[in-house]
Amino acid sequence: MKEAQLDDALIAAHAADDADALITLYTRAADGAQDEDRACFYLTHAMVFALEAGDARAQTLRARLVSCGREIAQSGVDMP
């Protein structure tokens, strides 16, 4: 998906309040980001929407942020 298409899809997902699509699209944006800062920006958004939705993908997204040094790994923290 090209960047303009991804932007359009994100706008539509926000308008529809579609948490599943937002998690998927922000993750896809992170996967295609040209640098770590941008990737982590998108991963943070994906994780927040996953946490709000109680989506199990929050664990994987958080792990990715931890591996980038953007989130602190804490034992005993429950994630969906």
C-alpha positions as CSV (number, residue, x, y, z in Angstrom):
1,M,0.0,0.0,0.0
2,K,1.4,3.4,-1.0
3,E,1.8,6.1,1.6
4,A,-1.1,8.2,0.2
5,Q,-3.3,5.2,0.2
6,L,-2.3,4.4,3.7
7,D,-3.0,7.9,4.8
8,D,-6.5,7.8,3.2
9,A,-7.2,4.4,4.9
10,L,-6.1,5.8,8.3
11,I,-8.4,8.8,7.9
12,A,-11.3,6.6,6.9
13,A,-10.6,4.2,9.8
14,H,-10.5,7.2,12.2
15,A,-13.8,8.5,10.8
16,A,-15.4,5.1,11.2
17,D,-13.9,4.6,14.7
18,D,-12.7,1.2,13.5
19,A,-10.2,0.1,16.1
20,D,-9.3,-3.1,14.3
21,A,-8.4,-1.2,11.1
22,L,-6.5,1.4,13.0
23,I,-4.4,-1.2,14.8
24,T,-3.7,-2.9,11.5
25,L,-3.0,0.2,9.5
26,Y,-0.7,1.9,12.1
27,T,1.2,-1.4,12.4
28,R,1.5,-1.5,8.6
29,A,2.7,2.1,8.6
30,A,5.4,1.2,11.2
31,D,6.5,-1.8,9.1
32,G,7.0,0.4,6.1
33,A,8.6,3.4,7.9
34,Q,11.9,4.7,6.7
35,D,13.4,5.3,10.1
36,E,13.0,4.1,13.7
37,D,11.5,7.3,15.0
38,R,8.7,7.2,12.5
39,A,8.2,3.5,13.0
40,C,7.9,4.0,16.8
41,F,5.5,6.8,16.3
42,Y,3.2,4.5,14.4
43,L,3.7,1.6,16.8
44,T,2.8,3.8,19.7
45,H,-0.5,4.7,18.0
46,A,-1.2,1.1,17.1
47,M,-0.5,0.0,20.7
48,V,-2.8,2.7,22.2
49,F,-5.6,1.7,20.0
50,A,-5.0,-2.0,20.8
51,L,-5.0,-1.2,24.6
52,E,-8.2,0.7,24.3
53,A,-9.8,-2.1,22.4
54,G,-8.5,-4.8,24.7
55,D,-6.8,-6.4,21.6
56,A,-4.2,-9.0,22.2
57,R,-1.9,-7.4,19.6
58,A,-1.0,-4.8,22.3
59,Q,1.5,-7.3,23.7
60,T,3.4,-7.7,20.4
61,L,3.3,-4.0,19.7
62,R,4.6,-3.2,23.2
63,A,7.4,-5.8,22.7
64,R,8.4,-4.0,19.5
65,L,8.6,-0.7,21.3
66,V,10.6,-2.3,24.2
67,S,13.1,-3.6,21.6
68,C,13.5,-0.1,20.2
69,G,14.1,1.3,23.7
70,R,10.9,3.3,23.6
71,E,9.0,1.4,26.3
72,I,10.3,0.0,29.6
73,A,9.8,-3.7,30.0
74,Q,8.1,-4.4,33.3
75,S,7.4,-7.8,34.8
76,G,4.0,-8.4,36.3
77,V,2.2,-5.8,34.0
78,D,-1.0,-7.3,32.6
79,M,-1.6,-6.7,28.9
80,P,-4.6,-7.8,26.9
